[in-house]
Amino acid sequence: MPKPANVTEAPASKPAFVLETTPICVPRDSLPIATKNPVIIASNIKIKKGSNFGNSEAMAGVKAVDDNGNGIDLGCYLNVVGIDKVNTNVLGTYKITYNVKGYTGKTVSKTVKVKVVK
């Protein structure tokens, strides 16, 4: 029997097949009514010189929650800008900004520092 397209063979140390899934976002028009703006929870980041820094590293540990932090998780609507300005080969401090639009229609942003260290 052929495997479905979204199943890949896993290494011998893992289960025989791994189902690849994509996060499912709740459509905005079906989100519960929020009366307060969303909140972005993110901290400054420290990375070693020469290491990789892309979207997955920038989004690690970052959350966005609607209704002043008491509502639905908006992580799938969260985006980040400025990653392309972080040069991991040059010591220094860079800024990246997270943005998300909540149910109220308000877009909030949070800027954090990315420090490249030895």
N, C-alpha and C positions, 0 to 999 in steps of 0.2 A: 504494500500500500504506500503511495507517495506521501511525503510529508507536506503539510500546508506551507505556503510561502513565508509565513511569519515564524517558522520554526527553524532553528539552526542546530547543527551538531555541536555538542559541548566537549571539552577536553575529557580524557578518561577519568580524571579525578572528580568530575562533576556529573550530575544526572545525564542520561543519554541525550536528551533534547532540552533546549531552553526556549521558552516562549518569549519572544521579544514583544514588549508592550510599549505603547506610547501613552503618556499621561493624558487623561481626558479632562478637558476644561468644561465646567458648567457654563452653558450659554448665558451671556450677560442678562438677557431678558427673562431668564428663569431664576436669577439669583434672588434670595430673600431681600426684602426691602431693608435697606440700611439707612439710618438717619444721621450717621456720623461718617467722616472721611476715613479712608483706609489708612493703615499704618504699615510702614516698611521697617522691618527689624533687620539691621545689618551693622556690622562692626568694621573697624579698620582692619586691614589685611597686611601681614608681613610675609614676604616670600624671599627665598634665597636667589642670589644673582645666578643667572643662567637657567633657572627653572622655567617650566612651561606656565603660562598664564593666559587662559582663554575663558570662554563663557562658563564652562563647568567649574573652574576654580573660582571665578568671580561670584557664581551663584551658590557655592557651598555654604550652607548654614543660613542663607538669607530667606526671609519669609515676608509675605505681604498678606495682611488680613484686613478684611472689610469691617466697617462699623466700629471704628476706633479700636481695633484689635479684638473685638468680641464676635465677629461674624465669620463668614465663610473664607476659606483660604483662597487667596487670589494669586498664588504663586505661578500658575500657568499664564497669567497675564502680565507678569513682571518682566521688565526688560532692563538691560543695562547698557549704558553708552560710555565710551572712553577707554574700553579695553585695548583698542588699537593704539592708544597713546602710551601704554605701559611698556617700557623697554626693559625687559628683564636682564639685559646685558649691561645696563648702566645703573649704578647705585643711585638712589634718590627716592623721592616721594612723588607719587602721581595721584590723580583723582579720577574716580569713576562715579557715575551717577545712576541710581536705580529709579525707575518710574513705574507707576501702576495707576490705572484708572478704576475707581470704585463704582459701586452701584449708584451713588449720589451724582455721578458724572464728574466728580472732582478728581483731577490727576494730582497725585502727590509724588514728590521726589525726595531722595536722600542721597547725599554725596558722602563717600567714604574715601579714606586715603589708602593707597597701596604703597607700602614701603619696600623697596628692593634693598636687601642687606647682604653682607658677605656670607 
